[in-house]
């Protein structure tokens, strides 16, 4: 059950679910989302919001600042896209080809298609996503192969996904998964995630031994991890 409420100048959305605790989050659009148990009354929810009001304002301002920065870079509007850490202009080029074709041309991402298709923002976005997914299979397989030899750790399978909160993962059956949005990040950040997940084949935890192994391959892993923490929000599709 989903309802919208307002307190002071803050509008927030309440989603009631079959859960025990209450959680408050700010989504990528700057909207306040409250997830609460089905039996919690709205008065109790409002009191919790009031107690967290300073944190909510601070978090909301941070998200809104990030949104403004994305707009200034032309990423939200689909005018520009990141490719391996470089901001490239998205150029739509009319063509008589069937469907949509995407390629990298020096300082641009070229999208070919008929004029009607190129006017369809969703169609262009889907084509760019498909291009990133296909290229990520090639790049991640190559980077995993390179570092597998260095560490002498080999996965059973490599999966390509698009997740909101995870850049990579390692399963108990030795399968690695990578988020294809990472192709927007610099190659050294991509390599950090590759090594991060490969090292989980030796240690399925984040123990001292695990980080020692990561550091033996990538001494600058903290710098690259911080890049994702501070700039990961830039890795998004229009």
C-alpha positions, 0 to 999 in steps of 0.5 A: 500500500502506497500513500503520499504525505507532507510534513512542514515543506517535505513531501514523502511517500509511505509504502506499507509492507509485510516487514518488521522495522521502518526505513527512510531513504532518498531515491535518485530523483530526490523523493523521500521514501518511507517503508513501514510495517502494515500495522504501523499507524501514520501518526507514529510514522510522522513522529519518526520523520520529525525525529529524523528531519535534519538527516532527511534535509541533509540527505535530500540536499546532497541528492539534489546537488548531484541531480543538478550536477548531472544536468550540468553535464548533460547526462540526464538529458542524454546529451552526453554519456560517460565511456571508460571515464570520458564524457562523450557527446551523444550524436544522433545520425539519420540513416536508412538502416533498420533499427538502431546502431551505436558505435564510439567515434573518437570524442562521440557516441554515434547513434544511427537510425531513421529520423522517427526512431531517433526522435524516440528517447526510449528507443535511443536509450535502449540501443545505448544500453544494449551497446554497453551490455554487449561491449561489457561482455568483451571487456569484462571477459578480457579483464578477468582473464588478465587478472585471473592469470596474475592471481591464479584464481579462475571463475566458473562463469561471468554474468553481465547485469544491470543492478542499482546498488551493486557493481559486482558479486561472487557467488558460492558456485564461483560465478562472477557478476558485473554491472555493465554500467561500470563501462562508464567508469575509468578502466582502473576502477573497472579493474578494481572491481574485477580484482575485488570479485576474483579475490572472493574466490579465495576468501568469501568475506572481507577479512584482513587476508582478503584485503591483503590479497586485493592490495597485493594486486592493486595497491591503490584499491582504496583510491579506486573504491573511493572513486566509486563511493563518491562518483558512482552516481555519475554512472547512469543511463539517460 
